[in-house]
């Protein structure tokens, strides 16, 4: 009789990544047709990041990629013990296009960017 395979152990970062994606998906499900999800930096005056990708580095780092309010590429690298994300509904970046819904792409394994690192 063959031994059952051991379940793969996920790092704390991978668990946090998966939960953040679920929150993004749920949040996007309540947006108007002309809104997109953005992330505020809790406890900071750093502004808002229009989320284009999320990633993690095991065992304990999450990364958020996107653009700031001026359109500059932005990346937040955060230890999971400091994780505090505020999701914002923002007017879509380009009103002539459909609003971006990243939650479903992230959940399907999309990591964004041409380099595969989740960057925009």
Residue pairs with C-beta under 8 A, 6 or more apart in sequence:
10 18
11 56
11 58
11 59
11 60
12 59
12 60
12 80
13 56
13 57
13 58
13 59
13 60
13 61
13 62
13 80
14 56
14 58
16 56
16 62
16 80
16 83
17 54
17 55
17 56
17 62
20 54
20 62
20 83
20 85
21 54
21 103
21 106
21 107
22 107
23 85
23 87
24 37
24 51
24 54
24 87
24 102
24 103
24 106
25 103
25 104
25 106
25 107
26 103
27 37
27 87
27 89
27 103
28 37
28 101
28 102
28 103
29 103
31 37
31 89
31 99
32 89
33 99
34 91
34 92
34 95
34 99
35 89
35 90
35 91
35 92
35 99
36 50
36 89
36 90
36 91
36 92
36 93
36 99
36 100
36 101
37 50
37 51
37 87
37 88
37 89
37 90
37 102
37 103
38 48
38 49
38 50
38 51
38 66
38 87
38 88
38 89
38 90
39 48
39 49
39 51
39 64
39 66
39 76
39 85
39 86
39 87
39 88
40 47
40 48
40 49
40 85
40 86
40 87
40 88
41 47
41 48
41 49
41 76
41 86
42 84
42 85
42 86
43 84
47 68
47 69
48 68
48 69
48 88
48 90
49 64
49 66
49 67
49 68
49 74
49 76
50 66
50 67
50 68
50 90
50 93
51 64
51 65
51 66
51 102
52 65
52 66
52 67
52 100
52 102
52 112
52 113
52 119
52 120
53 64
53 65
53 66
53 102
53 106
53 110
53 111
53 112
53 113
53 118
53 119
53 120
54 62
54 63
54 64
54 65
54 106
54 112
54 118
55 62
55 63
55 65
55 111
55 112
55 117
55 118
56 62
56 63
57 63
60 79
60 80
60 81
61 77
61 78
61 79
61 80
62 77
62 78
62 80
62 83
63 75
63 76
63 77
63 78
63 118
64 75
64 76
64 78
64 85
65 73
65 74
65 75
65 112
65 113
65 117
65 118
65 119
65 120
66 73
66 74
66 75
66 120
67 73
67 74
67 93
67 120
68 74
73 119
73 120
75 119
92 99
92 100
93 100
102 110
102 112
105 112
111 117
111 118
112 118
112 119
112 120
113 119
113 120
